[in-house]
Amino acid sequence: MRQVSLREFRTRGVKALKQVPRGETVLLSGQQGPVYFLVPVFGDLSLQDQDLRTALAKASLRDSWANAEGTGVNRTSGKEIEAEIKRARAELRQRKVK
């Protein structure tokens, strides 16, 4: 994987990409670190789009799991979850009545 700064990509986009071997993924990085992946397209675009969406969803799920562990939400019991659902539904019904 080739890494290119956002500044270089903005100012010399085409030239910067010409230095990347065909088929190689490019990681664009800013001052705060990695920002974007540029992924080459081969063959059926719709299949690759689905693969990319799946990868993004899995990454988001991993972030959610890490967040749940960090806040302790992953230790919530089934009874606590049911009670929270019941409370939220009751609150929605109250809003509709008003």
FENJOUR-V229225 format. One record per residue. N is the residue number from 1. RES is the residue in three letters. SS is DSSP state (@ for helix, = for strand, . for the rest). OMEGA is omega as a letter, one per 40 degrees, with the letter a starting at -180 (* if undefined). Layout:
n=[N,N]
res=[RES,RES]
ss=[SS,SS]
omega=[OMEGA,OMEGA]
This chain:
n=[1,2,3,4,5,6,7,8,9,10,11,12,13,14,15,16,17,18,19,20,21,22,23,24,25,26,27,28,29,30,31,32,33,34,35,36,37,38,39,40,41,42,43,44,45,46,47,48,49,50,51,52,53,54,55,56,57,58,59,60,61,62,63,64,65,66,67,68,69,70,71,72,73,74,75,76,77,78,79,80,81,82,83,84,85,86,87,88,89,90,91,92,93,94,95,96,97,98]
res=[MET,ARG,GLN,VAL,SER,LEU,ARG,GLU,PHE,ARG,THR,ARG,GLY,VAL,LYS,ALA,LEU,LYS,GLN,VAL,PRO,ARG,GLY,GLU,THR,VAL,LEU,LEU,SER,GLY,GLN,GLN,GLY,PRO,VAL,TYR,PHE,LEU,VAL,PRO,VAL,PHE,GLY,ASP,LEU,SER,LEU,GLN,ASP,GLN,ASP,LEU,ARG,THR,ALA,LEU,ALA,LYS,ALA,SER,LEU,ARG,ASP,SER,TRP,ALA,ASN,ALA,GLU,GLY,THR,GLY,VAL,ASN,ARG,THR,SER,GLY,LYS,GLU,ILE,GLU,ALA,GLU,ILE,LYS,ARG,ALA,ARG,ALA,GLU,LEU,ARG,GLN,ARG,LYS,VAL,LYS]
ss=[.,=,=,=,=,@,@,@,@,@,@,@,@,@,@,@,@,@,.,.,.,.,.,.,.,=,=,=,=,=,.,.,=,=,=,=,=,=,.,.,.,.,.,.,@,@,@,@,@,@,@,@,@,@,@,@,@,@,@,@,@,@,@,@,@,@,@,@,@,@,@,.,@,@,@,.,.,@,@,@,@,@,@,@,@,@,@,@,@,@,@,@,@,@,@,@,@,.]
omega=[i,i,i,i,i,i,i,i,i,a,a,a,a,a,i,a,i,i,a,i,a,i,a,i,i,i,i,a,i,a,a,i,a,a,a,i,i,a,i,a,i,i,a,a,a,i,i,i,i,i,i,i,i,i,i,i,i,i,i,i,i,i,i,i,i,i,i,i,a,a,i,a,a,i,i,a,i,i,i,i,i,i,i,i,i,i,a,i,i,i,i,i,i,i,a,a,a,*]
